[in-house]
Amino acid sequence: MQIVLKAWSSDPHYSGGCDYAVVEVGEVFLKLALRRIRVLCEQKILDSSMSETYYWDSSAQYFSPWLNRAPKSEAALEACFKLEESIEALEIDTREAVIAEADFRLPESQIGAVECSQMIVRDGGIAFNALIKHSDTYVTTAEISRQMIESALSSATN
């Protein structure tokens, strides 16, 4: 199962091909996310000034349907247009976090280069951030809510 997320750059004029992110989620990942949320909630009981925790994590693949479009083969361009249509159909720009259909495919050529990837754990869910490679610009995703994680886990285990 894949969750597609809206992403935002710390530089409004440069996204480095990281307008969205996709996270492959299975039972192990979903249980880990819920465990990290529970641990944070337990820590907040002991220290009320704790807000969120960060873990090194490269689960999110950042991408853009508009990355690397010039000169490509006809098949590669068609894959870019199909990706753009998929994004529009999922309404990511308004919904921000969506469980993708089983046929959602991300062409390798559309993946943005990032480093120092992290999972951000909050009371209500998880998000991701990373540095766009060779820059000092961060990209941060929308949050996958705790309810979405629990729902996805329920689907994954049935």
Backbone as a printed PyTorch tensor [residue, N CA C, xyz], in Angstrom:
tensor([[[  0.8500,  -1.1610,   0.0000],
         [  0.0000,   0.0000,   0.0000],
         [  0.9040,   1.2350,   0.0000]],

        [[  0.4640,   2.2740,  -0.7160],
         [  1.2320,   3.5100,  -0.7900],
         [  0.3820,   4.6920,  -0.3250]],

        [[  1.0240,   5.6000,   0.3980],
         [  0.3780,   6.8480,   0.7800],
         [  1.1140,   7.9710,   0.0700]],

        [[  0.3630,   8.8090,  -0.6270],
         [  0.9350,   9.9390,  -1.3530],
         [  0.6640,  11.1980,  -0.5350]],

        [[  1.7010,  12.0240,  -0.3930],
         [  1.6380,  13.2090,   0.4550],
         [  2.0110,  14.4710,  -0.3150]],

        [[  1.3770,  15.5620,   0.0150],
         [  1.7830,  16.8710,  -0.4830],
         [  3.0570,  17.2510,   0.2480]],

        [[  3.9770,  17.9200,  -0.4360],
         [  5.2170,  18.3720,   0.1970],
         [  5.4160,  19.8590,  -0.0680]],

        [[  6.0860,  20.5160,   0.8670],
         [  6.3660,  21.9450,   0.7430],
         [  7.8500,  22.1830,   0.9350]],

        [[  8.3810,  23.1120,   0.1730],
         [  9.7880,  23.4770,   0.2530],
         [  9.9530,  24.6840,   1.1650]],

        [[ 11.0810,  24.7530,   1.8670],
         [ 11.3770,  25.9280,   2.6870],
         [ 11.7150,  27.1430,   1.8180]],

        [[ 11.9810,  26.9050,   0.5390],
         [ 12.2330,  27.9900,  -0.4210],
         [ 11.0510,  28.0250,  -1.3900]],

        [[ 10.2200,  29.0560,  -1.3410],
         [  9.0290,  29.0880,  -2.1980],
         [  9.3330,  29.1250,  -3.6930]],

        [[ 10.6020,  29.3590,  -4.0530],
         [ 10.9690,  29.4470,  -5.4690],
         [ 11.7140,  28.2080,  -5.9710]],

        [[ 11.9270,  27.2220,  -5.1040],
         [ 12.7050,  26.0460,  -5.5030],
         [ 12.2380,  24.8200,  -4.7300]],

        [[ 11.7710,  23.8080,  -5.4700],
         [ 11.3320,  22.5760,  -4.8110],
         [ 12.2480,  21.4000,  -5.1140]],

        [[ 13.1890,  21.5700,  -6.0250],
         [ 14.1300,  20.5010,  -6.3410],
         [ 13.4750,  19.2250,  -6.8160]],

        [[ 12.3010,  19.3300,  -7.4110],
         [ 11.5910,  18.1350,  -7.8650],
         [ 10.9560,  17.3530,  -6.7320]],

        [[ 10.6490,  18.0540,  -5.6450],
         [ 10.0850,  17.4000,  -4.4600],
         [  8.7440,  18.0350,  -4.1000]],

        [[  7.8000,  17.9960,  -5.0150],
         [  6.4830,  18.5890,  -4.7800],
         [  5.5500,  17.6550,  -4.0230]],

        [[  5.8590,  16.3660,  -4.0780],
         [  5.0420,  15.3400,  -3.4350],
         [  5.9840,  14.2690,  -2.8830]],

        [[  5.4270,  13.3770,  -2.0760],
         [  6.1990,  12.2360,  -1.5840],
         [  5.2840,  11.0190,  -1.5750]],

        [[  5.8750,   9.8660,  -1.7480],
         [  5.1320,   8.6170,  -1.6330],
         [  5.8530,   7.7430,  -0.6120]],

        [[  5.0630,   7.0960,   0.2320],
         [  5.6040,   6.2220,   1.2690],
         [  4.9670,   4.8520,   1.0940]],

        [[  5.8000,   3.8460,   0.9350],
         [  5.3360,   2.4600,   0.8610],
         [  5.0800,   2.0070,   2.2930]],

        [[  3.8320,   1.6670,   2.5870],
         [  3.4890,   1.2900,   3.9530],
         [  2.9650,  -0.1450,   3.9900]],

        [[  3.5620,  -0.9150,   4.8360],
         [  3.1070,  -2.2740,   5.0840],
         [  2.8510,  -2.4180,   6.5750]],

        [[  2.5200,  -3.6180,   6.9800],
         [  2.1890,  -3.8640,   8.3800],
         [  3.3240,  -3.4740,   9.3210]],

        [[  4.5620,  -3.8240,   8.9750],
         [  5.7090,  -3.5330,   9.8410],
         [  5.8910,  -2.0220,   9.9970]],

        [[  5.8410,  -1.2850,   8.8810],
         [  6.0020,   0.1680,   8.9280],
         [  4.8910,   0.8210,   9.7420]],

        [[  3.6600,   0.4060,   9.5150],
         [  2.5140,   1.0060,  10.2090],
         [  2.5800,   0.7600,  11.7120]],

        [[  2.9640,  -0.4450,  12.1070],
         [  3.1100,  -0.7480,  13.5380],
         [  4.2390,   0.0860,  14.1520]],

        [[  5.3260,   0.2590,  13.4100],
         [  6.4360,   1.0840,  13.8840],
         [  5.9800,   2.5320,  14.0940]],

        [[  5.2390,   3.0720,  13.1460],
         [  4.7430,   4.4500,  13.2540],
         [  3.8550,   4.6110,  14.4850]],

        [[  2.9410,   3.6790,  14.6930],
         [  2.0590,   3.7520,  15.8660],
         [  2.8390,   3.6060,  17.1660]],

        [[  3.8400,   2.7470,  17.1760],
         [  4.6660,   2.5770,  18.3800],
         [  5.4240,   3.8690,  18.6880]],

        [[  5.9500,   4.5180,  17.6540],
         [  6.6630,   5.7800,  17.8620],
         [  5.7290,   6.8750,  18.3780]],

        [[  4.5050,   6.9080,  17.8900],
         [  3.5270,   7.8840,  18.3870],
         [  3.2320,   7.6160,  19.8620]],

        [[  3.0350,   6.3380,  20.2140],
         [  2.7740,   5.9860,  21.6220],
         [  3.9520,   6.3790,  22.5200]],

        [[  5.1800,   6.1110,  22.0560],
         [  6.3710,   6.4680,  22.8390],
         [  6.4240,   7.9760,  23.0620]],

        [[  6.1440,   8.7520,  22.0260],
         [  6.1300,  10.2120,  22.1660],
         [  5.0960,  10.6370,  23.2150]],

        [[  3.9070,  10.0720,  23.1330],
         [  2.8550,  10.4270,  24.1010],
         [  3.2810,  10.0900,  25.5280]],

        [[  3.9610,   8.9490,  25.7110],
         [  4.4610,   8.5710,  27.0310],
         [  5.5440,   9.5490,  27.4990]],

        [[  6.4200,   9.9610,  26.5880],
         [  7.4810,  10.9000,  26.9450],
         [  6.9040,  12.2690,  27.3190]],

        [[  5.8320,  12.6530,  26.6600],
         [  5.2260,  13.9540,  26.9430],
         [  4.6070,  14.0010,  28.3350]],

        [[  4.2260,  12.8430,  28.8690],
         [  3.7170,  12.7890,  30.2360],
         [  4.8440,  13.1510,  31.2100]],

        [[  6.0590,  12.6870,  30.9050],
         [  7.2180,  12.9560,  31.7530],
         [  7.8100,  14.3390,  31.5320]],

        [[  7.6530,  14.8700,  30.3200],
         [  8.2580,  16.1670,  29.9870],
         [  7.2840,  16.9440,  29.1090]],

        [[  6.5570,  17.8560,  29.7170],
         [  5.5000,  18.5830,  29.0050],
         [  6.0250,  19.5270,  27.9260]],

        [[  7.3040,  19.8060,  27.9210],
         [  7.8420,  20.7000,  26.8920],
         [  8.2180,  19.9580,  25.6080]],

        [[  8.1090,  18.6400,  25.6170],
         [  8.3910,  17.8750,  24.4070],
         [  7.2670,  18.1000,  23.4040]],

        [[  7.6440,  18.3030,  22.1570],
         [  6.6510,  18.5950,  21.1280],
         [  6.5640,  17.4870,  20.0830]],

        [[  7.7060,  17.1190,  19.5290],
         [  7.7480,  16.0900,  18.4990],
         [  9.1280,  15.4430,  18.5320]],

        [[  9.2440,  14.2760,  17.9100],
         [ 10.5410,  13.6040,  17.8500],
         [ 10.8860,  13.3230,  16.3970]],

        [[ 12.1860,  13.2270,  16.1420],
         [ 12.6940,  12.9910,  14.7950],
         [ 13.5000,  11.6970,  14.7880]],

        [[ 13.3090,  10.9200,  13.7250],
         [ 14.0750,   9.6890,  13.5230],
         [ 14.6850,   9.7350,  12.1330]],

        [[ 15.9180,   9.2700,  11.9910],
         [ 16.4810,   9.1260,  10.6470],
         [ 15.6500,   8.0890,   9.9240]],

        [[ 15.1450,   8.4340,   8.7630],
         [ 14.2240,   7.5410,   8.0550],
         [ 14.1240,   7.9680,   6.5970]],

        [[ 14.3690,   7.0560,   5.7110],
         [ 14.3050,   7.3820,   4.2750],
         [ 13.1280,   6.6830,   3.5920]],

        [[ 12.0340,   6.5200,   4.2970],
         [ 10.8500,   5.8500,   3.7390],
         [ 10.1700,   6.6630,   2.6410]],

        [[ 10.2130,   7.9800,   2.7550],
         [  9.5230,   8.8310,   1.7750],
         [ 10.3800,   9.0150,   0.5320]],

        [[  9.7510,   8.8280,  -0.6240],
         [ 10.3920,   9.1440,  -1.9010],
         [  9.7400,  10.4210,  -2.4130]],

        [[ 10.5400,  11.4510,  -2.5780],
         [ 10.0300,  12.7440,  -3.0320],
         [ 10.0390,  12.7620,  -4.5560]],

        [[  9.0180,  13.3870,  -5.1320],
         [  8.9250,  13.3780,  -6.5870],
         [  8.1280,  14.5690,  -7.0990]],

        [[  8.1830,  14.7330,  -8.4040],
         [  7.3950,  15.7550,  -9.0840],
         [  7.0850,  15.2650, -10.4950]],

        [[  5.8420,  15.4270, -10.9470],
         [  5.5300,  15.0450, -12.3220],
         [  6.1910,  15.9830, -13.3310]],

        [[  6.7090,  17.1080, -12.8690],
         [  7.2940,  18.1020, -13.7770],
         [  8.8110,  18.0600, -13.7870]],

        [[  9.4200,  17.1240, -13.0710],
         [ 10.8740,  17.0020, -12.9980],
         [ 11.4230,  16.3390, -14.2590]],

        [[ 12.5100,  16.8620, -14.7870],
         [ 13.2380,  16.2280, -15.9050],
         [ 12.3780,  15.9420, -17.1340]],

        [[ 11.5550,  16.8560, -17.5500],
         [ 10.6920,  16.6000, -18.6980],
         [ 11.3960,  16.7740, -20.0410]],

        [[ 12.3410,  17.6690, -20.1290],
         [ 12.9730,  17.9340, -21.4260],
         [ 14.0320,  16.9080, -21.7140]],

        [[ 14.4310,  16.8200, -22.8970],
         [ 14.0510,  15.8650, -23.9330],
         [ 13.9960,  14.4240, -23.4240]],

        [[ 12.8680,  13.8410, -23.6020],
         [ 12.6180,  12.4620, -23.1670],
         [ 12.0000,  11.6790, -24.3000]],

        [[ 12.0540,  10.3850, -24.1420],
         [ 11.3930,   9.5250, -25.1150],
         [  9.8850,   9.7010, -24.9860]],

        [[  9.1850,   9.2840, -25.9890],
         [  7.7160,   9.3930, -25.9740],
         [  7.1250,   8.6010, -24.8090]],

        [[  7.6760,   7.4170, -24.5450],
         [  7.1780,   6.5760, -23.4450],
         [  7.4250,   7.2440, -22.0900]],

        [[  8.5920,   7.8670, -21.9290],
         [  8.9100,   8.5440, -20.6730],
         [  7.9970,   9.7460, -20.4590]],

        [[  7.7440,  10.5040, -21.5110],
         [  6.8310,  11.6500, -21.4090],
         [  5.4210,  11.1880, -21.0710]],

        [[  5.0020,  10.0990, -21.6710],
         [  3.6710,   9.5470, -21.3890],
         [  3.5580,   9.1470, -19.9220]],

        [[  4.6290,   8.5670, -19.3610],
         [  4.6300,   8.1950, -17.9410],
         [  4.5150,   9.4370, -17.0540]],

        [[  5.1710,  10.5360, -17.4530],
         [  5.0780,  11.7990, -16.6910],
         [  3.6580,  12.3360, -16.7100]],

        [[  3.0260,  12.3140, -17.8980],
         [  1.6630,  12.8100, -18.0090],
         [  0.6930,  11.9370, -17.2160]],

        [[  0.9300,  10.6200, -17.2330],
         [  0.0790,   9.7120, -16.4540],
         [  0.2330,   9.9820, -14.9620]],

        [[  1.4670,  10.2500, -14.5100],
         [  1.7080,  10.5820, -13.1100],
         [  0.9740,  11.8700, -12.7380]],

        [[  1.0430,  12.8640, -13.6040],
         [  0.3490,  14.1250, -13.3550],
         [ -1.1610,  13.9150, -13.2420]],

        [[ -1.7140,  13.0790, -14.1210],
         [ -3.1490,  12.7570, -14.0650],
         [ -3.4980,  12.0270, -12.7700]],

        [[ -2.6220,  11.1220, -12.3390],
         [ -2.8550,  10.3870, -11.0860],
         [ -2.8910,  11.3340,  -9.8970]],

        [[ -1.9680,  12.2750,  -9.8760],
         [ -1.9150,  13.2680,  -8.7920],
         [ -3.2050,  14.0900,  -8.7650]],

        [[ -3.6510,  14.5140,  -9.9400],
         [ -4.8910,  15.2920, -10.0180],
         [ -6.0870,  14.4550,  -9.5600]],

        [[ -6.1410,  13.2000,  -9.9740],
         [ -7.2580,  12.3240,  -9.5970],
         [ -7.2900,  12.0620,  -8.0870]],

        [[ -6.1170,  11.9620,  -7.4730],
         [ -6.0420,  11.7280,  -6.0280],
         [ -6.3370,  12.9920,  -5.2200]],

        [[ -6.3580,  14.1330,  -5.8790],
         [ -6.6120,  15.4360,  -5.2370],
         [ -5.6360,  15.7110,  -4.0940]],

        [[ -4.3730,  15.3970,  -4.3260],
         [ -3.3400,  15.5690,  -3.3020],
         [ -3.2070,  17.0280,  -2.8880]],

        [[ -3.3210,  17.9490,  -3.8300],
         [ -3.1190,  19.3600,  -3.4950],
         [ -4.1540,  19.8840,  -2.5050]],

        [[ -5.3180,  19.2600,  -2.4380],
         [ -6.3290,  19.6930,  -1.4650],
         [ -6.4380,  18.7270,  -0.2860]],

        [[ -6.2960,  17.4320,  -0.5270],
         [ -6.4430,  16.4380,   0.5450],
         [ -5.1510,  16.2270,   1.3300]],

        [[ -4.0210,  16.4710,   0.7260],
         [ -2.6760,  16.4460,   1.3190],
         [ -2.1200,  15.0740,   1.6590]],

        [[ -2.9220,  14.1230,   2.0650],
         [ -2.4590,  12.7610,   2.3550],
         [ -3.5400,  11.7950,   1.8950]],

        [[ -3.1650,  10.8910,   0.9770],
         [ -4.1470,   9.9970,   0.3630],
         [ -3.5440,   8.6120,   0.1810]],

        [[ -4.3330,   7.5880,   0.4770],
         [ -3.9120,   6.2220,   0.1580],
         [ -4.1330,   6.0420,  -1.3310]],

        [[ -3.0620,   5.7030,  -2.0410],
         [ -3.1030,   5.6060,  -3.5030],
         [ -3.7550,   4.3090,  -3.9490]],

        [[ -4.2780,   4.3570,  -5.1640],
         [ -4.8150,   3.1550,  -5.7850],
         [ -3.6700,   2.1690,  -6.0370]],

        [[ -3.9990,   0.9100,  -6.1780],
         [ -2.9890,  -0.1310,  -6.3690],
         [ -2.1640,   0.0750,  -7.6390]],

        [[ -2.7210,   0.7680,  -8.6230],
         [ -2.0110,   0.9560,  -9.8910],
         [ -1.1480,   2.2180,  -9.9240]],

        [[ -1.0040,   2.9090,  -8.7860],
         [ -0.1790,   4.1190,  -8.7520],
         [  1.2740,   3.7360,  -8.9750]],

        [[  1.9030,   4.3350,  -9.9810],
         [  3.3010,   4.0480, -10.3110],
         [  4.0900,   5.3410, -10.3620]],

        [[  5.2860,   5.2950,  -9.8260],
         [  6.1750,   6.4430,  -9.8130],
         [  7.3710,   6.1490, -10.7100]],

        [[  7.4580,   6.8270, -11.8800],
         [  8.6180,   6.6040, -12.7510],
         [  9.9130,   7.0280, -12.0550]],

        [[ 10.9160,   6.2270, -12.1770],
         [ 12.2190,   6.4860, -11.5470],
         [ 12.7510,   7.8780, -11.9080]],

        [[ 12.4990,   8.3120, -13.1240],
         [ 13.0160,   9.5980, -13.6040],
         [ 12.3950,  10.7980, -12.8940]],

        [[ 11.3150,  10.5810, -12.1710],
         [ 10.6130,  11.6950, -11.5240],
         [ 10.9310,  11.8310, -10.0390]],

        [[ 11.8340,  11.0000,  -9.5420],
         [ 12.1960,  11.0330,  -8.1270],
         [ 13.2560,  12.1050,  -7.9050]],

        [[ 12.9970,  12.9940,  -6.9450],
         [ 13.9360,  14.0550,  -6.5960],
         [ 15.0270,  13.5320,  -5.6730]],

        [[ 16.1920,  14.1690,  -5.7440],
         [ 17.3310,  13.7520,  -4.9250],
         [ 17.3140,  14.4970,  -3.5960]],

        [[ 17.3020,  13.7250,  -2.4990],
         [ 17.3140,  14.3040,  -1.1520],
         [ 18.3530,  13.5950,  -0.2920]],

        [[ 18.6490,  14.1990,   0.8330],
         [ 19.5510,  13.5920,   1.8150],
         [ 19.0790,  13.9770,   3.2060]],

        [[ 19.6310,  13.3250,   4.2020],
         [ 19.2780,  13.6060,   5.6100],
         [ 17.7800,  13.4740,   5.8500]],

        [[ 17.1780,  12.4140,   5.3480],
         [ 15.7300,  12.1960,   5.4630],
         [ 15.3490,  11.8030,   6.8860]],

        [[ 14.2140,  12.3200,   7.3250],
         [ 13.7480,  12.0540,   8.6810],
         [ 12.2420,  11.8180,   8.7170]],

        [[ 11.8290,  11.0540,   9.7290],
         [ 10.4140,  10.9190,  10.0710],
         [ 10.1750,  11.8170,  11.2780]],

        [[  9.1360,  12.6340,  11.2000],
         [  8.7450,  13.4950,  12.3080],
         [  7.5360,  12.8420,  12.9730]],

        [[  7.6360,  12.5700,  14.2520],
         [  6.5410,  11.9400,  14.9910],
         [  5.8810,  12.9920,  15.8660]],

        [[  4.5610,  13.1060,  15.7220],
         [  3.7660,  14.0530,  16.4990],
         [  2.6260,  13.2860,  17.1620]],

        [[  1.9040,  13.9470,  18.0700],
         [  0.7610,  13.3100,  18.7370],
         [ -0.2310,  12.7340,  17.7390]],

        [[ -0.5270,  13.5040,  16.7040],
         [ -1.5930,  13.1410,  15.7770],
         [ -1.1780,  12.3520,  14.5690]],

        [[  0.1220,  12.0750,  14.4010],
         [  0.5540,  11.3300,  13.2300],
         [  2.0310,  11.4990,  12.9560]],

        [[  2.4090,  11.2150,  11.7040],
         [  3.8040,  11.3220,  11.2950],
         [  3.9050,  12.1340,  10.0170]],

        [[  5.0580,  12.7480,   9.8270],
         [  5.3680,  13.4680,   8.5990],
         [  6.8360,  13.1760,   8.2840]],

        [[  7.3100,  13.7070,   7.1850],
         [  8.6930,  13.4730,   6.7790],
         [  9.3170,  14.7850,   6.3410]],

        [[ 10.6330,  14.8860,   6.5110],
         [ 11.3460,  16.0040,   5.9210],
         [ 12.7150,  15.5420,   5.4600]],

        [[ 13.3270,  16.3370,   4.5920],
         [ 14.6410,  16.0120,   4.0580],
         [ 15.2610,  17.2770,   3.4830]],

        [[ 16.5520,  17.2370,   3.3070],
         [ 17.2590,  18.3050,   2.6090],
         [ 17.2840,  17.9660,   1.1290]],

        [[ 16.9690,  18.9370,   0.2840],
         [ 17.1270,  18.7260,  -1.1560],
         [ 18.6270,  18.6460,  -1.4140]],

        [[ 19.0430,  17.6180,  -2.1220],
         [ 20.4690,  17.3410,  -2.3240],
         [ 21.2000,  18.5580,  -2.8810]],

        [[ 22.3840,  18.7990,  -2.3340],
         [ 23.2650,  19.8990,  -2.7450],
         [ 22.6320,  21.2680,  -2.5260]],

        [[ 21.8310,  21.3940,  -1.4810],
         [ 21.2230,  22.6910,  -1.1610],
         [ 21.0390,  22.7950,   0.3470]],

        [[ 20.5920,  23.9430,   0.7860],
         [ 20.2370,  24.1050,   2.1910],
         [ 18.7300,  24.2770,   2.3330]],

        [[ 17.9970,  23.7250,   1.3700],
         [ 16.5440,  23.8240,   1.3210],
         [ 15.9170,  22.5360,   1.8370]],

        [[ 15.0020,  22.6850,   2.7810],
         [ 14.2760,  21.5390,   3.3170],
         [ 12.9620,  21.3540,   2.5780]],

        [[ 12.5230,  20.1270,   2.5210],
         [ 11.1860,  19.8080,   2.0240],
         [ 10.5010,  18.9990,   3.1200]],

        [[  9.2550,  19.3570,   3.4060],
         [  8.4920,  18.7240,   4.4840],
         [  7.1490,  18.2740,   3.9380]],

        [[  6.7040,  17.1060,   4.3520],
         [  5.4350,  16.5670,   3.8500],
         [  4.2750,  16.9090,   4.7690]],

        [[  3.0970,  16.6920,   4.2300],
         [  1.8810,  16.7210,   5.0410],
         [  1.9530,  15.5580,   6.0260]],

        [[  1.1180,  15.5980,   7.0260],
         [  1.1030,  14.5710,   8.0680],
         [  0.1930,  13.4110,   7.6820]],

        [[  0.6760,  12.2060,   7.9460],
         [ -0.1770,  11.0230,   7.8540],
         [ -0.8080,  10.8900,   9.2380]],

        [[ -2.1010,  11.0740,   9.3080],
         [ -2.7640,  11.0840,  10.6180],
         [ -2.7240,   9.7060,  11.2720]],

        [[ -2.8220,   9.7350,  12.5800],
         [ -2.8780,   8.4960,  13.3530],
         [ -4.0640,   7.6410,  12.8870]],

        [[ -5.1910,   8.2910,  12.5970],
         [ -6.3770,   7.5650,  12.1250],
         [ -6.1140,   6.8880,  10.7810]],

        [[ -5.3910,   7.5770,   9.8850],
         [ -5.0710,   6.9710,   8.5900],
         [ -4.1330,   5.7800,   8.7780]],

        [[ -3.1760,   5.9160,   9.6820],
         [ -2.2490,   4.8110,   9.9620],
         [ -3.0200,   3.6150,  10.5180]],

        [[ -3.9080,   3.8540,  11.4760],
         [ -4.6960,   2.7660,  12.0640],
         [ -5.6010,   2.1080,  11.0250]],

        [[ -6.2140,   2.9080,  10.1660],
         [ -7.0690,   2.3780,   9.1160],
         [ -6.2770,   1.5410,   8.1120]],

        [[ -5.1020,   2.0410,   7.7330],
         [ -4.2510,   1.3050,   6.8020],
         [ -3.7680,   0.0030,   7.4230]],

        [[ -3.4560,   0.0320,   8.7180],
         [ -3.0240,  -1.1880,   9.4110],
         [ -4.1420,  -2.2090,   9.4490]],

        [[ -5.3400,  -1.7340,   9.7090],
         [ -6.5010,  -2.6240,   9.7110],
         [ -6.6740,  -3.2890,   8.3490]],

        [[ -6.5020,  -2.5230,   7.2820],
         [ -6.6200,  -3.0640,   5.9150],
         [ -5.4810,  -4.0290,   5.6060]],

        [[ -4.2800,  -3.7020,   6.0920],
         [ -3.0960,  -4.5280,   5.8060],
         [ -3.1480,  -5.8700,   6.5150]],

        [[ -3.7970,  -5.9260,   7.6680],
         [ -3.8400,  -7.1820,   8.4300],
         [ -5.0640,  -8.0190,   8.1420]],

        [[ -5.9970,  -7.5020,   7.3540],
         [ -7.2100,  -8.2850,   7.0100],
         [ -7.0750,  -8.9430,   5.6720]]])
